[in-house]
Amino acid sequence: MLLDKILEKYPQQEDSLLEILLAFQDAKINHFISEDEVRQIASYLHISEAKVCSVLSFYTFFRTENKGKHVIQVCGGVPCHVESDFNVAKTLEKELGIKVNETTENQQFTLEYTSCIGLCDEAPAMRIDDKVYTKLTPNKIKAILAEYRVYM
Amino acid sequence: MKETKIISRRFDRINPVSLDDYLKTEGYTGLTKALKMERISIIEEVEASYLRGRGGAGFPTHIKMMGLAKETNLPKYIICNADEGEPGNFKDKALLEKDPFAVIEGMTIMAYATGATHGFIYIRGEYQEAMSIMHECLKKAREEGYLGKGIRNTKFDFDIQIRSGAGSYVCGEEFALIESIEGKPGRTRVKPPFPTEKGVFDKPTVINNVETFANLPVIINVGGKEYAKMGTPTSTGTKLLSLSGNVKKPGVYEIEFGVSIRDVIFDLGGGVKNDRKIKMVQLGGACGPVIPEYMLDMMIDYERFEEFESKTGSGAIIVIDDRFDLFDILLKTVHFFEHESCGKCVPCREGHTQLELLIRKFNKKEATTKDLDSLESLARVMHQTSLCGLGQTSPTSIIASLRFFRDEYIDRIDHPSNL
């Protein structure tokens, strides 16, 4: 199993927890961590399930429920806000037919806000999965989404 | 006014992951020199340079180093804080991606001077590219004997591991970061004891900003006294700035301390886009003050920033032109902190919820005189009583705006829309 393979790469100590969760969530299809997996990780590290859950709920990167195949994160920082002539989130909402924090019906896209991603000098910016897109315009957003719909 | 390129001198001029390129541009000459020096002399050079922390708080680096050097509880740790989550800051990202070996060399010098053997670079999860660059560079440094056992054929052992953040702003706070490295939620600890005494895994630890480490090879090379000639007497050296917002040429710039904010915006940044008027400038990021146009002649140094009782010294400058409303900006800022508060202490956890409610009232022109008083006292209480830097500095933009943009607050009281 995928989780077993990842677990054996890490020492059985508490400070491996974040690293394990990040690596596993990244590798797993649908990118979220289930209750069974919480149990397995807790027993591997000899810590309580509550400890695993406290980490899962504290950090915004971790997900405990299914999200879209691609997660689109719009930067909500002030530099991106003041450098946009249009509303990035609203444009995406319109294009995808969903609101922020929702997932499209075909499970392809989830839309959410992120805090500053350090691309303030190329604002406005967004992230799709691990890839960043900068100097956005409404047309650029349409083109990016079209690419994801066709190829990814 | 021009840039003073010292720690950004290699930016875009070398292949950042090439150790050869780094060595050809005086790379590792600082460490080579340091390894021949007495450990205490290294700390004395840093003291003579009067290097202060570049993450925001501006704590003198040599004091931390001396603190760690004195500790006898082994092993000792060095942590590089690359959790650059402050909105409007991206200069650490530039260093990690454009001159990563300088950061590694700086960490190694500090480890040698203080007797530390283990290092961590805690990089925020959003910086995937910086992380893969750093992984590659650490591997190369290890292969060529610049990290690991017996560095450069001496008896000095030191190695560095990368730890990734997972989308939490508060983990940039030193104890929250330490908790996070230990695999826990990033909630701060009560100080003292300070990290130099009891840090990660309860062992002596020094934690510094990325840029602080990148300064060390320079200081060892030119000497502390020579370094201190740059900048102002109390804010020595250079500073990387993250210039963003409504300017023609946003980006990372390096200046000597003592330059004015106006010169940075107009000489380096090319002025405001479409030649609009500046409404306000936010310094340091979301946790920094907003200042009006007439204050732009303010010098960039730690003393001026300290006047705002904030950790403004990270070097972010966000220019906001006259199309924007003060309360829209403040609301975005407060909402951000409300989300990022770790929830451990009451002033920060409850304070941000209340701050947001109050700012929302001003935004909707529904505020009363009493709201103005409440806002003022709440901001002060949070600043004075929060456990860590987050709650202590987050009300800064509000405190500063109450001082410099008071008229706008009054306007929102005098003309309520619901009358």
Chai-1 contact restraints between the chains, C-beta under 6 A:
chainA,res_idxA,chainB,res_idxB,connection_type,confidence,min_distance_angstrom,max_distance_angstrom,comment,restraint_id
A,E14,B,G183,contact,1.0,0.0,6.0,A-B,restraint_1
A,D15,B,E182,contact,1.0,0.0,6.0,A-B,restraint_2
A,D15,B,G183,contact,1.0,0.0,6.0,A-B,restraint_3
A,L17,B,G183,contact,1.0,0.0,6.0,A-B,restraint_4
A,L18,B,G183,contact,1.0,0.0,6.0,A-B,restraint_5
A,L22,B,S164,contact,1.0,0.0,6.0,A-B,restraint_6
A,S54,B,P185,contact,1.0,0.0,6.0,A-B,restraint_7
A,V55,B,P185,contact,1.0,0.0,6.0,A-B,restraint_8
A,F58,B,P185,contact,1.0,0.0,6.0,A-B,restraint_9
A,Y59,B,A166,contact,1.0,0.0,6.0,A-B,restraint_10
A,Y59,B,G167,contact,1.0,0.0,6.0,A-B,restraint_11
A,Y59,B,S168,contact,1.0,0.0,6.0,A-B,restraint_12
A,T60,B,G167,contact,1.0,0.0,6.0,A-B,restraint_13
A,F61,B,G125,contact,1.0,0.0,6.0,A-B,restraint_14
A,F61,B,A166,contact,1.0,0.0,6.0,A-B,restraint_15
A,F61,B,G167,contact,1.0,0.0,6.0,A-B,restraint_16
A,G77,B,P87,contact,1.0,0.0,6.0,A-B,restraint_17
A,V78,B,P87,contact,1.0,0.0,6.0,A-B,restraint_18
A,V78,B,I318,contact,1.0,0.0,6.0,A-B,restraint_19
A,V78,B,I329,contact,1.0,0.0,6.0,A-B,restraint_20
A,V78,B,K332,contact,1.0,0.0,6.0,A-B,restraint_21
A,P79,B,G88,contact,1.0,0.0,6.0,A-B,restraint_22
A,P79,B,S244,contact,1.0,0.0,6.0,A-B,restraint_23
A,P79,B,G245,contact,1.0,0.0,6.0,A-B,restraint_24
A,P79,B,I318,contact,1.0,0.0,6.0,A-B,restraint_25
A,V82,B,G245,contact,1.0,0.0,6.0,A-B,restraint_26
A,V82,B,N246,contact,1.0,0.0,6.0,A-B,restraint_27
A,V82,B,I320,contact,1.0,0.0,6.0,A-B,restraint_28
A,V82,B,F324,contact,1.0,0.0,6.0,A-B,restraint_29
A,C116,B,P87,contact,1.0,0.0,6.0,A-B,restraint_30
A,I117,B,E126,contact,1.0,0.0,6.0,A-B,restraint_31
A,G118,B,F90,contact,1.0,0.0,6.0,A-B,restraint_32
A,G118,B,K93,contact,1.0,0.0,6.0,A-B,restraint_33
A,C120,B,G88,contact,1.0,0.0,6.0,A-B,restraint_34
A,C120,B,F90,contact,1.0,0.0,6.0,A-B,restraint_35
A,C120,B,S244,contact,1.0,0.0,6.0,A-B,restraint_36
A,D121,B,S244,contact,1.0,0.0,6.0,A-B,restraint_37
A,D121,B,P250,contact,1.0,0.0,6.0,A-B,restraint_38
A,D121,B,G251,contact,1.0,0.0,6.0,A-B,restraint_39
A,D130,B,Q128,contact,1.0,0.0,6.0,A-B,restraint_40
